[in-house]
């Protein structure tokens, strides 16, 4: 089941095919991991799916939850919380799989799709450059190369993820062989 987000270019429950609409680089999908909010560039987000059972793959690291069949394609699904060094949250009614499509990297071809398990999706947020500040040298509790910047939203800060770095890992390259 696809979930309604209201964001341009994302599939909804009533649309089976969505025409690609350019998305400004200043728009971020806000996701929840436990009590923390993170932003991921909307440019990379393709769909938001309600969590469903995954096909497990033997002998893969714990961060890889399994794979799903997405319109005939095998899509690996990783637990974003585990990748960021946190504990995996319980699956609830709000748990989603965010399908992202990456630009080409050293290990993955252009257009490679992956699913990211998140505890919840809240909104699409416009963040002008004036509301982005460099990542501090301390306090993020995660690898600094995973952080694009800190976004200022109503007096609070949100970690804006650098998805190409978060998803750059040998385990994901191995999953690419399942395509």
VMD Tcl script that builds the backbone (N, CA, C; Angstrom):
set m [mol new atoms 537]
animate dup $m
set s [atomselect $m all]
$s set {name element resname resid chain x y z} {
  {N N UNK 1 A 0.831 -1.173 0.000}
  {CA C UNK 1 A 0.000 0.000 0.000}
  {C C UNK 1 A 0.874 1.234 0.000}
  {N N UNK 2 A 0.638 2.141 -0.896}
  {CA C UNK 2 A 1.388 3.387 -0.941}
  {C C UNK 2 A 0.705 4.394 -0.042}
  {N N UNK 3 A 1.491 5.250 0.587}
  {CA C UNK 3 A 0.921 6.226 1.501}
  {C C UNK 3 A 0.947 7.608 0.873}
  {N N UNK 4 A -0.070 8.391 1.130}
  {CA C UNK 4 A -0.182 9.753 0.622}
  {C C UNK 4 A 0.820 10.649 1.334}
  {N N UNK 5 A 1.592 11.396 0.590}
  {CA C UNK 5 A 2.522 12.333 1.212}
  {C C UNK 5 A 2.268 13.759 0.778}
  {N N UNK 6 A 1.642 13.930 -0.347}
  {CA C UNK 6 A 1.398 15.279 -0.852}
  {C C UNK 6 A 2.611 15.882 -1.529}
  {N N UNK 7 A 3.716 15.172 -1.575}
  {CA C UNK 7 A 4.923 15.706 -2.184}
  {C C UNK 7 A 4.897 15.460 -3.682}
  {N N UNK 8 A 5.364 16.413 -4.472}
  {CA C UNK 8 A 5.381 16.216 -5.910}
  {C C UNK 8 A 6.271 15.042 -6.285}
  {N N UNK 9 A 5.830 14.266 -7.266}
  {CA C UNK 9 A 6.639 13.193 -7.790}
  {C C UNK 9 A 6.572 11.903 -7.017}
  {N N UNK 10 A 5.833 11.847 -5.894}
  {CA C UNK 10 A 5.715 10.622 -5.130}
  {C C UNK 10 A 4.414 9.936 -5.464}
  {N N UNK 11 A 4.442 8.619 -5.512}
  {CA C UNK 11 A 3.233 7.859 -5.796}
  {C C UNK 11 A 2.302 7.912 -4.602}
  {N N UNK 12 A 1.014 7.864 -4.861}
  {CA C UNK 12 A 0.020 7.846 -3.797}
  {C C UNK 12 A -0.827 6.599 -3.945}
  {N N UNK 13 A -1.700 6.393 -2.981}
  {CA C UNK 13 A -2.531 5.190 -2.984}
  {C C UNK 13 A -3.456 5.134 -4.196}
  {N N UNK 14 A -3.803 6.255 -4.782}
  {CA C UNK 14 A -4.741 6.256 -5.897}
  {C C UNK 14 A -4.058 6.328 -7.247}
  {N N UNK 15 A -2.752 6.503 -7.262}
  {CA C UNK 15 A -2.028 6.609 -8.521}
  {C C UNK 15 A -1.160 5.379 -8.716}
  {N N UNK 16 A -1.208 4.799 -9.892}
  {CA C UNK 16 A -0.343 3.656 -10.141}
  {C C UNK 16 A 0.938 4.077 -10.843}
  {N N UNK 17 A 0.877 5.107 -11.648}
  {CA C UNK 17 A 2.058 5.615 -12.325}
  {C C UNK 17 A 2.109 7.110 -12.078}
  {N N UNK 18 A 3.266 7.586 -11.682}
  {CA C UNK 18 A 3.420 9.004 -11.374}
  {C C UNK 18 A 4.448 9.590 -12.318}
  {N N UNK 19 A 4.084 10.684 -12.939}
  {CA C UNK 19 A 5.017 11.371 -13.822}
  {C C UNK 19 A 6.089 12.035 -12.972}
  {N N UNK 20 A 7.331 11.944 -13.407}
  {CA C UNK 20 A 8.433 12.551 -12.658}
  {C C UNK 20 A 8.292 14.064 -12.672}
  {N N UNK 21 A 8.309 14.644 -11.492}
  {CA C UNK 21 A 8.216 16.082 -11.332}
  {C C UNK 21 A 9.491 16.537 -10.643}
  {N N UNK 22 A 10.191 17.535 -11.179}
  {CA C UNK 22 A 11.414 18.001 -10.517}
  {C C UNK 22 A 11.111 18.475 -9.093}
  {N N UNK 23 A 11.941 18.062 -8.155}
  {CA C UNK 23 A 11.777 18.426 -6.755}
  {C C UNK 23 A 12.941 19.317 -6.363}
  {N N UNK 24 A 12.653 20.468 -5.742}
  {CA C UNK 24 A 13.759 21.333 -5.309}
  {C C UNK 24 A 14.654 20.629 -4.293}
  {N N UNK 25 A 15.944 20.870 -4.380}
  {CA C UNK 25 A 16.911 20.249 -3.475}
  {C C UNK 25 A 16.739 20.736 -2.045}
  {N N UNK 26 A 15.948 21.766 -1.838}
  {CA C UNK 26 A 15.758 22.301 -0.491}
  {C C UNK 26 A 14.586 21.642 0.242}
  {N N UNK 27 A 13.969 20.612 -0.347}
  {CA C UNK 27 A 12.860 19.925 0.304}
  {C C UNK 27 A 13.352 18.614 0.911}
  {N N UNK 28 A 12.904 18.344 2.142}
  {CA C UNK 28 A 13.338 17.165 2.880}
  {C C UNK 28 A 12.139 16.416 3.427}
  {N N UNK 29 A 12.211 15.094 3.367}
  {CA C UNK 29 A 11.212 14.242 3.997}
  {C C UNK 29 A 11.669 14.041 5.433}
  {N N UNK 30 A 10.807 14.400 6.388}
  {CA C UNK 30 A 11.129 14.249 7.802}
  {C C UNK 30 A 10.677 12.869 8.264}
  {N N UNK 31 A 11.619 12.117 8.850}
  {CA C UNK 31 A 11.333 10.778 9.341}
  {C C UNK 31 A 11.701 10.696 10.815}
  {N N UNK 32 A 11.079 9.759 11.485}
  {CA C UNK 32 A 11.281 9.561 12.912}
  {C C UNK 32 A 12.005 8.242 13.129}
  {N N UNK 33 A 13.025 8.278 13.977}
  {CA C UNK 33 A 13.709 7.072 14.457}
  {C C UNK 33 A 13.727 7.194 15.973}
  {N N UNK 34 A 12.877 6.464 16.638}
  {CA C UNK 34 A 12.742 6.634 18.082}
  {C C UNK 34 A 12.240 8.036 18.360}
  {N N UNK 35 A 12.927 8.745 19.244}
  {CA C UNK 35 A 12.526 10.111 19.594}
  {C C UNK 35 A 13.194 11.163 18.709}
  {N N UNK 36 A 14.045 10.738 17.780}
  {CA C UNK 36 A 14.794 11.681 16.954}
  {C C UNK 36 A 14.177 11.843 15.568}
  {N N UNK 37 A 14.256 13.085 15.051}
  {CA C UNK 37 A 13.807 13.366 13.685}
  {C C UNK 37 A 15.018 13.567 12.792}
  {N N UNK 38 A 14.898 13.056 11.573}
  {CA C UNK 38 A 15.944 13.195 10.569}
  {C C UNK 38 A 15.294 13.669 9.283}
  {N N UNK 39 A 16.084 14.327 8.440}
  {CA C UNK 39 A 15.600 14.744 7.138}
  {C C UNK 39 A 16.405 14.059 6.052}
  {N N UNK 40 A 15.705 13.627 5.004}
  {CA C UNK 40 A 16.398 13.070 3.844}
  {C C UNK 40 A 15.922 13.817 2.617}
  {N N UNK 41 A 16.859 14.133 1.731}
  {CA C UNK 41 A 16.541 14.910 0.543}
  {C C UNK 41 A 15.402 14.292 -0.252}
  {N N UNK 42 A 14.382 15.066 -0.513}
  {CA C UNK 42 A 13.214 14.577 -1.239}
  {C C UNK 42 A 13.571 14.184 -2.664}
  {N N UNK 43 A 14.658 14.719 -3.178}
  {CA C UNK 43 A 15.107 14.393 -4.529}
  {C C UNK 43 A 15.329 12.886 -4.666}
  {N N UNK 44 A 15.786 12.229 -3.604}
  {CA C UNK 44 A 16.075 10.793 -3.649}
  {C C UNK 44 A 14.859 9.921 -3.351}
  {N N UNK 45 A 13.828 10.466 -2.721}
  {CA C UNK 45 A 12.675 9.676 -2.280}
  {C C UNK 45 A 11.742 9.404 -3.456}
  {N N UNK 46 A 11.381 8.131 -3.631}
  {CA C UNK 46 A 10.476 7.742 -4.712}
  {C C UNK 46 A 9.095 7.367 -4.211}
  {N N UNK 47 A 9.016 6.647 -3.106}
  {CA C UNK 47 A 7.727 6.202 -2.575}
  {C C UNK 47 A 7.839 5.991 -1.079}
  {N N UNK 48 A 6.696 5.958 -0.439}
  {CA C UNK 48 A 6.616 5.614 0.972}
  {C C UNK 48 A 5.605 4.477 1.073}
  {N N UNK 49 A 6.070 3.332 1.580}
  {CA C UNK 49 A 5.219 2.155 1.692}
  {C C UNK 49 A 4.921 1.853 3.146}
  {N N UNK 50 A 3.726 1.390 3.410}
  {CA C UNK 50 A 3.425 0.886 4.737}
  {C C UNK 50 A 4.290 -0.349 4.953}
  {N N UNK 51 A 4.810 -0.524 6.161}
  {CA C UNK 51 A 5.674 -1.671 6.436}
  {C C UNK 51 A 4.920 -2.951 6.151}
  {N N UNK 52 A 5.613 -3.887 5.528}
  {CA C UNK 52 A 5.043 -5.203 5.248}
  {C C UNK 52 A 6.120 -6.241 5.476}
  {N N UNK 53 A 5.692 -7.491 5.497}
  {CA C UNK 53 A 6.655 -8.563 5.709}
  {C C UNK 53 A 7.707 -8.545 4.614}
  {N N UNK 54 A 8.924 -8.809 5.025}
  {CA C UNK 54 A 10.056 -8.837 4.104}
  {C C UNK 54 A 10.518 -10.270 3.916}
  {N N UNK 55 A 11.137 -10.527 2.797}
  {CA C UNK 55 A 11.786 -11.816 2.578}
  {C C UNK 55 A 13.187 -11.699 3.150}
  {N N UNK 56 A 13.491 -12.521 4.139}
  {CA C UNK 56 A 14.819 -12.456 4.740}
  {C C UNK 56 A 15.832 -13.130 3.824}
  {N N UNK 57 A 17.043 -12.660 3.924}
  {CA C UNK 57 A 18.145 -13.200 3.123}
  {C C UNK 57 A 19.175 -13.737 4.107}
  {N N UNK 58 A 19.537 -15.014 3.989}
  {CA C UNK 58 A 20.501 -15.568 4.938}
  {C C UNK 58 A 21.880 -14.940 4.802}
  {N N UNK 59 A 22.590 -14.923 5.916}
  {CA C UNK 59 A 23.994 -14.518 5.979}
  {C C UNK 59 A 24.255 -13.072 5.572}
  {N N UNK 60 A 23.306 -12.182 5.842}
  {CA C UNK 60 A 23.543 -10.759 5.613}
  {C C UNK 60 A 23.629 -10.071 6.974}
  {N N UNK 61 A 24.276 -8.934 7.058}
  {CA C UNK 61 A 24.386 -8.216 8.334}
  {C C UNK 61 A 23.001 -7.824 8.869}
  {N N UNK 62 A 22.892 -7.630 10.190}
  {CA C UNK 62 A 21.602 -7.317 10.816}
  {C C UNK 62 A 20.957 -6.026 10.306}
  {N N UNK 63 A 21.744 -5.105 9.790}
  {CA C UNK 63 A 21.142 -3.870 9.303}
  {C C UNK 63 A 20.289 -4.099 8.059}
  {N N UNK 64 A 20.517 -5.194 7.365}
  {CA C UNK 64 A 19.722 -5.514 6.179}
  {C C UNK 64 A 18.553 -6.386 6.626}
  {N N UNK 65 A 17.364 -5.795 6.611}
  {CA C UNK 65 A 16.178 -6.513 7.093}
  {C C UNK 65 A 15.715 -7.582 6.119}
  {N N UNK 66 A 15.980 -7.383 4.826}
  {CA C UNK 66 A 15.543 -8.335 3.822}
  {C C UNK 66 A 15.313 -7.638 2.504}
  {N N UNK 67 A 14.455 -8.237 1.683}
  {CA C UNK 67 A 14.126 -7.660 0.379}
  {C C UNK 67 A 12.620 -7.664 0.201}
  {N N UNK 68 A 12.145 -6.762 -0.681}
  {CA C UNK 68 A 10.741 -6.738 -1.058}
  {C C UNK 68 A 10.649 -6.815 -2.571}
  {N N UNK 69 A 9.493 -7.220 -3.033}
  {CA C UNK 69 A 9.190 -7.226 -4.456}
  {C C UNK 69 A 8.457 -5.919 -4.740}
  {N N UNK 70 A 9.084 -5.052 -5.493}
  {CA C UNK 70 A 8.488 -3.764 -5.844}
  {C C UNK 70 A 8.242 -3.751 -7.348}
  {N N UNK 71 A 7.025 -4.058 -7.722}
  {CA C UNK 71 A 6.640 -4.131 -9.134}
  {C C UNK 71 A 7.604 -4.990 -9.949}
  {N N UNK 72 A 7.922 -6.162 -9.408}
  {CA C UNK 72 A 8.764 -7.113 -10.122}
  {C C UNK 72 A 10.253 -6.963 -9.891}
  {N N UNK 73 A 10.680 -5.932 -9.187}
  {CA C UNK 73 A 12.104 -5.725 -8.908}
  {C C UNK 73 A 12.409 -6.112 -7.463}
  {N N UNK 74 A 13.566 -6.712 -7.254}
  {CA C UNK 74 A 14.023 -7.044 -5.909}
  {C C UNK 74 A 14.680 -5.795 -5.328}
  {N N UNK 75 A 14.127 -5.319 -4.203}
  {CA C UNK 75 A 14.645 -4.102 -3.571}
  {C C UNK 75 A 15.120 -4.449 -2.161}
  {N N UNK 76 A 16.424 -4.258 -1.877}
  {CA C UNK 76 A 16.913 -4.500 -0.518}
  {C C UNK 76 A 16.360 -3.448 0.438}
  {N N UNK 77 A 16.108 -3.877 1.669}
  {CA C UNK 77 A 15.566 -2.984 2.694}
  {C C UNK 77 A 16.501 -3.011 3.892}
  {N N UNK 78 A 16.984 -1.840 4.287}
  {CA C UNK 78 A 17.853 -1.763 5.455}
  {C C UNK 78 A 17.141 -1.012 6.566}
  {N N UNK 79 A 17.560 -1.277 7.779}
  {CA C UNK 79 A 17.009 -0.601 8.945}
  {C C UNK 79 A 17.849 0.653 9.164}
  {N N UNK 80 A 17.262 1.812 8.932}
  {CA C UNK 80 A 18.015 3.062 9.023}
  {C C UNK 80 A 18.520 3.294 10.446}
  {N N UNK 81 A 17.740 2.937 11.444}
  {CA C UNK 81 A 18.182 3.131 12.833}
  {C C UNK 81 A 19.452 2.330 13.106}
  {N N UNK 82 A 19.482 1.080 12.686}
  {CA C UNK 82 A 20.657 0.234 12.906}
  {C C UNK 82 A 21.860 0.798 12.154}
  {N N UNK 83 A 21.644 1.263 10.940}
  {CA C UNK 83 A 22.746 1.840 10.156}
  {C C UNK 83 A 23.334 3.060 10.836}
  {N N UNK 84 A 22.492 3.811 11.541}
  {CA C UNK 84 A 22.963 5.018 12.222}
  {C C UNK 84 A 23.457 4.734 13.640}
  {N N UNK 85 A 23.588 3.436 13.981}
  {CA C UNK 85 A 24.147 3.073 15.276}
  {C C UNK 85 A 23.143 3.058 16.407}
  {N N UNK 86 A 21.871 3.012 16.097}
  {CA C UNK 86 A 20.831 2.973 17.105}
  {C C UNK 86 A 20.212 1.578 17.150}
  {N N UNK 87 A 19.331 1.383 18.090}
  {CA C UNK 87 A 18.627 0.107 18.206}
  {C C UNK 87 A 17.410 0.120 17.292}
  {N N UNK 88 A 17.144 -0.995 16.633}
  {CA C UNK 88 A 15.959 -1.093 15.779}
  {C C UNK 88 A 14.714 -0.932 16.641}
  {N N UNK 89 A 13.778 -0.136 16.156}
  {CA C UNK 89 A 12.529 0.069 16.878}
  {C C UNK 89 A 11.531 -1.032 16.563}
  {N N UNK 90 A 10.493 -1.140 17.383}
  {CA C UNK 90 A 9.465 -2.140 17.108}
  {C C UNK 90 A 8.651 -1.725 15.878}
  {N N UNK 91 A 8.094 -2.701 15.191}
  {CA C UNK 91 A 7.230 -2.413 14.049}
  {C C UNK 91 A 5.852 -2.027 14.591}
  {N N UNK 92 A 5.378 -0.841 14.205}
  {CA C UNK 92 A 4.072 -0.339 14.626}
  {C C UNK 92 A 3.261 0.015 13.382}
  {N N UNK 93 A 2.084 0.559 13.603}
  {CA C UNK 93 A 1.254 0.988 12.473}
  {C C UNK 93 A 1.890 2.141 11.700}
  {N N UNK 94 A 2.762 2.907 12.343}
  {CA C UNK 94 A 3.404 4.032 11.670}
  {C C UNK 94 A 4.702 3.658 10.962}
  {N N UNK 95 A 5.212 2.458 11.204}
  {CA C UNK 95 A 6.465 2.040 10.581}
  {C C UNK 95 A 6.302 2.025 9.062}
  {N N UNK 96 A 7.270 2.609 8.369}
  {CA C UNK 96 A 7.214 2.732 6.907}
  {C C UNK 96 A 8.509 2.238 6.286}
  {N N UNK 97 A 8.409 1.949 5.003}
  {CA C UNK 97 A 9.591 1.694 4.187}
  {C C UNK 97 A 9.656 2.836 3.181}
  {N N UNK 98 A 10.697 3.638 3.274}
  {CA C UNK 98 A 10.896 4.743 2.344}
  {C C UNK 98 A 11.777 4.217 1.214}
  {N N UNK 99 A 11.239 4.245 0.000}
  {CA C UNK 99 A 12.004 3.796 -1.161}
  {C C UNK 99 A 12.778 4.994 -1.696}
  {N N UNK 100 A 14.098 4.839 -1.762}
  {CA C UNK 100 A 14.951 5.902 -2.288}
  {C C UNK 100 A 15.650 5.396 -3.535}
  {N N UNK 101 A 15.938 6.313 -4.419}
  {CA C UNK 101 A 16.700 6.006 -5.630}
  {C C UNK 101 A 17.952 6.858 -5.589}
  {N N UNK 102 A 19.093 6.190 -5.673}
  {CA C UNK 102 A 20.367 6.887 -5.519}
  {C C UNK 102 A 20.976 7.256 -6.857}
  {N N UNK 103 A 21.711 8.341 -6.835}
  {CA C UNK 103 A 22.561 8.666 -7.971}
  {C C UNK 103 A 23.659 7.617 -7.997}
  {N N UNK 104 A 24.409 7.532 -9.068}
  {CA C UNK 104 A 25.456 6.516 -9.136}
  {C C UNK 104 A 26.522 6.794 -8.081}
  {N N UNK 105 A 27.028 5.710 -7.516}
  {CA C UNK 105 A 28.113 5.785 -6.538}
  {C C UNK 105 A 29.218 4.845 -7.007}
  {N N UNK 106 A 30.262 4.734 -6.202}
  {CA C UNK 106 A 31.356 3.825 -6.548}
  {C C UNK 106 A 30.875 2.386 -6.635}
  {N N UNK 107 A 29.886 2.029 -5.813}
  {CA C UNK 107 A 29.474 0.639 -5.702}
  {C C UNK 107 A 28.126 0.321 -6.332}
  {N N UNK 108 A 27.321 1.315 -6.593}
  {CA C UNK 108 A 25.973 1.056 -7.082}
  {C C UNK 108 A 25.690 1.840 -8.353}
  {N N UNK 109 A 24.939 1.252 -9.275}
  {CA C UNK 109 A 24.620 1.954 -10.524}
  {C C UNK 109 A 23.579 3.044 -10.305}
  {N N UNK 110 A 23.539 3.978 -11.223}
  {CA C UNK 110 A 22.549 5.054 -11.182}
  {C C UNK 110 A 21.158 4.436 -11.201}
  {N N UNK 111 A 20.273 4.990 -10.391}
  {CA C UNK 111 A 18.900 4.513 -10.366}
  {C C UNK 111 A 18.673 3.319 -9.464}
  {N N UNK 112 A 19.672 2.928 -8.685}
  {CA C UNK 112 A 19.515 1.789 -7.782}
  {C C UNK 112 A 18.545 2.157 -6.671}
  {N N UNK 113 A 17.551 1.320 -6.449}
  {CA C UNK 113 A 16.539 1.582 -5.421}
  {C C UNK 113 A 16.812 0.750 -4.181}
  {N N UNK 114 A 16.551 1.371 -3.031}
  {CA C UNK 114 A 16.678 0.709 -1.735}
  {C C UNK 114 A 15.519 1.141 -0.861}
  {N N UNK 115 A 15.169 0.294 0.078}
  {CA C UNK 115 A 14.155 0.636 1.061}
  {C C UNK 115 A 14.809 0.922 2.396}
  {N N UNK 116 A 14.285 1.926 3.092}
  {CA C UNK 116 A 14.793 2.285 4.416}
  {C C UNK 116 A 13.644 2.162 5.414}
  {N N UNK 117 A 13.804 1.323 6.427}
  {CA C UNK 117 A 12.789 1.197 7.461}
  {C C UNK 117 A 12.944 2.363 8.429}
  {N N UNK 118 A 11.842 3.101 8.646}
  {CA C UNK 118 A 11.815 4.207 9.600}
  {C C UNK 118 A 10.607 4.011 10.511}
  {N N UNK 119 A 10.665 4.586 11.700}
  {CA C UNK 119 A 9.566 4.431 12.653}
  {C C UNK 119 A 8.311 5.174 12.211}
  {N N UNK 120 A 8.495 6.306 11.550}
  {CA C UNK 120 A 7.347 7.082 11.065}
  {C C UNK 120 A 7.844 8.139 10.087}
  {N N UNK 121 A 6.928 8.591 9.249}
  {CA C UNK 121 A 7.177 9.703 8.328}
  {C C UNK 121 A 6.256 10.811 8.769}
  {N N UNK 122 A 6.786 12.045 8.888}
  {CA C UNK 122 A 5.924 13.108 9.391}
  {C C UNK 122 A 5.491 14.108 8.330}
  {N N UNK 123 A 6.426 14.653 7.553}
  {CA C UNK 123 A 6.064 15.706 6.617}
  {C C UNK 123 A 7.186 15.972 5.637}
  {N N UNK 124 A 6.869 16.758 4.626}
  {CA C UNK 124 A 7.881 17.297 3.730}
  {C C UNK 124 A 8.138 18.723 4.202}
  {N N UNK 125 A 9.394 19.049 4.402}
  {CA C UNK 125 A 9.766 20.357 4.947}
  {C C UNK 125 A 10.662 21.096 3.963}
  {N N UNK 126 A 10.323 22.322 3.664}
  {CA C UNK 126 A 11.176 23.201 2.857}
  {C C UNK 126 A 12.220 23.810 3.792}
  {N N UNK 127 A 13.494 23.681 3.437}
  {CA C UNK 127 A 14.567 24.249 4.248}
  {C C UNK 127 A 15.472 25.102 3.375}
  {N N UNK 128 A 15.274 26.412 3.387}
  {CA C UNK 128 A 16.174 27.282 2.619}
  {C C UNK 128 A 17.595 27.219 3.194}
  {N N UNK 129 A 18.561 27.576 2.400}
  {CA C UNK 129 A 19.967 27.534 2.823}
  {C C UNK 129 A 20.198 28.281 4.130}
  {N N UNK 130 A 19.453 29.351 4.364}
  {CA C UNK 130 A 19.624 30.136 5.594}
  {C C UNK 130 A 19.272 29.324 6.843}
  {N N UNK 131 A 18.467 28.265 6.687}
  {CA C UNK 131 A 18.076 27.426 7.817}
  {C C UNK 131 A 18.932 26.171 7.958}
  {N N UNK 132 A 20.013 26.101 7.200}
  {CA C UNK 132 A 20.943 24.972 7.312}
  {C C UNK 132 A 22.238 25.488 7.920}
  {N N UNK 133 A 22.726 24.762 8.894}
  {CA C UNK 133 A 23.981 25.147 9.536}
  {C C UNK 133 A 24.942 23.965 9.454}
  {N N UNK 134 A 26.247 24.246 9.430}
  {CA C UNK 134 A 27.226 23.155 9.371}
  {C C UNK 134 A 27.081 22.222 10.575}
  {N N UNK 135 A 27.482 21.001 10.379}
  {CA C UNK 135 A 27.413 20.002 11.436}
  {C C UNK 135 A 28.438 20.326 12.508}
  {N N UNK 136 A 28.015 20.327 13.767}
  {CA C UNK 136 A 28.996 20.579 14.826}
  {C C UNK 136 A 29.966 19.409 14.939}
  {N N UNK 137 A 31.104 19.665 15.552}
  {CA C UNK 137 A 32.127 18.640 15.722}
  {C C UNK 137 A 31.732 17.613 16.782}
  {N N UNK 138 A 30.645 17.870 17.507}
  {CA C UNK 138 A 30.249 16.981 18.594}
  {C C UNK 138 A 28.726 16.888 18.638}
  {N N UNK 139 A 28.246 15.904 19.381}
  {CA C UNK 139 A 26.833 15.860 19.707}
  {C C UNK 139 A 25.912 15.157 18.730}
  {N N UNK 140 A 26.389 14.669 17.584}
  {CA C UNK 140 A 25.460 14.026 16.666}
  {C C UNK 140 A 25.329 12.525 16.924}
  {N N UNK 141 A 26.229 11.925 17.669}
  {CA C UNK 141 A 26.208 10.503 17.985}
  {C C UNK 141 A 26.164 9.636 16.723}
  {N N UNK 142 A 26.761 10.112 15.652}
  {CA C UNK 142 A 26.830 9.336 14.413}
  {C C UNK 142 A 28.035 9.786 13.620}
  {N N UNK 143 A 28.366 9.008 12.637}
  {CA C UNK 143 A 29.511 9.357 11.800}
  {C C UNK 143 A 29.263 10.712 11.139}
  {N N UNK 144 A 30.229 11.604 11.192}
  {CA C UNK 144 A 30.038 12.939 10.622}
  {C C UNK 144 A 29.816 12.934 9.111}
  {N N UNK 145 A 30.341 11.936 8.411}
  {CA C UNK 145 A 30.139 11.910 6.962}
  {C C UNK 145 A 28.714 11.518 6.579}
  {N N UNK 146 A 27.919 11.036 7.533}
  {CA C UNK 146 A 26.516 10.726 7.282}
  {C C UNK 146 A 25.645 11.981 7.300}
  {N N UNK 147 A 26.188 13.084 7.815}
  {CA C UNK 147 A 25.404 14.293 8.028}
  {C C UNK 147 A 25.721 15.323 6.958}
  {N N UNK 148 A 24.700 15.739 6.222}
  {CA C UNK 148 A 24.856 16.797 5.218}
  {C C UNK 148 A 24.935 18.145 5.911}
  {N N UNK 149 A 24.032 18.374 6.861}
  {CA C UNK 149 A 23.970 19.622 7.615}
  {C C UNK 149 A 22.959 19.436 8.735}
  {N N UNK 150 A 22.825 20.462 9.543}
  {CA C UNK 150 A 21.769 20.503 10.554}
  {C C UNK 150 A 20.726 21.492 10.046}
  {N N UNK 151 A 19.475 21.092 10.095}
  {CA C UNK 151 A 18.398 21.970 9.659}
  {C C UNK 151 A 17.703 22.589 10.856}
  {N N UNK 152 A 17.462 23.881 10.772}
  {CA C UNK 152 A 16.794 24.593 11.852}
  {C C UNK 152 A 15.305 24.684 11.516}
  {N N UNK 153 A 14.481 24.052 12.358}
  {CA C UNK 153 A 13.039 24.061 12.149}
  {C C UNK 153 A 12.379 24.508 13.449}
  {N N UNK 154 A 11.858 25.708 13.439}
  {CA C UNK 154 A 11.145 26.224 14.612}
  {C C UNK 154 A 11.922 26.158 15.907}
  {N N UNK 155 A 13.158 26.541 15.912}
  {CA C UNK 155 A 13.943 26.572 17.142}
  {C C UNK 155 A 14.598 25.248 17.506}
  {N N UNK 156 A 14.331 24.193 16.755}
  {CA C UNK 156 A 14.970 22.907 17.006}
  {C C UNK 156 A 15.821 22.529 15.802}
  {N N UNK 157 A 16.773 21.638 16.029}
  {CA C UNK 157 A 17.628 21.182 14.945}
  {C C UNK 157 A 17.257 19.761 14.540}
  {N N UNK 158 A 17.376 19.503 13.254}
  {CA C UNK 158 A 17.124 18.187 12.677}
  {C C UNK 158 A 18.365 17.806 11.885}
  {N N UNK 159 A 18.802 16.552 12.014}
  {CA C UNK 159 A 19.944 16.068 11.255}
  {C C UNK 159 A 19.486 15.792 9.827}
  {N N UNK 160 A 20.130 16.443 8.858}
  {CA C UNK 160 A 19.854 16.207 7.443}
  {C C UNK 160 A 20.867 15.182 6.950}
  {N N UNK 161 A 20.361 14.034 6.536}
  {CA C UNK 161 A 21.229 12.919 6.172}
  {C C UNK 161 A 21.804 13.057 4.770}
  {N N UNK 162 A 23.019 12.592 4.621}
  {CA C UNK 162 A 23.693 12.486 3.324}
  {C C UNK 162 A 23.512 11.033 2.889}
  {N N UNK 163 A 22.387 10.730 2.207}
  {CA C UNK 163 A 22.024 9.346 1.910}
  {C C UNK 163 A 23.081 8.578 1.129}
  {N N UNK 164 A 23.767 9.230 0.212}
  {CA C UNK 164 A 24.784 8.526 -0.560}
  {C C UNK 164 A 25.871 7.973 0.352}
  {N N UNK 165 A 26.181 8.671 1.437}
  {CA C UNK 165 A 27.190 8.195 2.388}
  {C C UNK 165 A 26.588 7.166 3.349}
  {N N UNK 166 A 25.373 7.400 3.816}
  {CA C UNK 166 A 24.724 6.454 4.723}
  {C C UNK 166 A 24.589 5.093 4.051}
  {N N UNK 167 A 24.278 5.089 2.770}
  {CA C UNK 167 A 24.030 3.839 2.061}
  {C C UNK 167 A 25.254 3.322 1.311}
  {N N UNK 168 A 26.397 3.932 1.536}
  {CA C UNK 168 A 27.638 3.484 0.904}
  {C C UNK 168 A 28.297 2.484 1.827}
  {N N UNK 169 A 28.107 1.216 1.539}
  {CA C UNK 169 A 28.733 0.188 2.342}
  {C C UNK 169 A 28.827 -1.101 1.543}
  {N N UNK 170 A 29.840 -1.894 1.827}
  {CA C UNK 170 A 30.036 -3.127 1.069}
  {C C UNK 170 A 28.829 -4.068 1.133}
  {N N UNK 171 A 28.118 -4.079 2.283}
  {CA C UNK 171 A 26.978 -4.966 2.418}
  {C C UNK 171 A 25.892 -4.604 1.399}
  {N N UNK 172 A 25.714 -3.321 1.144}
  {CA C UNK 172 A 24.722 -2.886 0.181}
  {C C UNK 172 A 25.158 -3.266 -1.229}
  {N N UNK 173 A 26.457 -3.182 -1.496}
  {CA C UNK 173 A 26.955 -3.591 -2.813}
  {C C UNK 173 A 26.683 -5.071 -3.031}
  {N N UNK 174 A 26.813 -5.874 -1.989}
  {CA C UNK 174 A 26.511 -7.295 -2.098}
  {C C UNK 174 A 25.045 -7.482 -2.423}
  {N N UNK 175 A 24.172 -6.695 -1.791}
  {CA C UNK 175 A 22.738 -6.795 -2.058}
  {C C UNK 175 A 22.430 -6.404 -3.501}
  {N N UNK 176 A 23.257 -5.541 -4.078}
  {CA C UNK 176 A 23.059 -5.153 -5.471}
  {C C UNK 176 A 23.146 -6.328 -6.414}
  {N N UNK 177 A 23.855 -7.370 -5.998}
  {CA C UNK 177 A 23.975 -8.562 -6.831}
  {C C UNK 177 A 22.652 -9.313 -6.938}
  {N N UNK 178 A 21.699 -9.001 -6.042}
  {CA C UNK 178 A 20.392 -9.674 -6.080}
  {C C UNK 178 A 19.483 -9.120 -7.161}
  {N N UNK 179 A 19.852 -8.009 -7.759}
  {CA C UNK 179 A 19.013 -7.352 -8.758}
  {C C UNK 179 A 18.681 -8.260 -9.903}
}
mol reanalyze $m
mol bondsrecalc $m
mol representation Tube
mol addrep $m
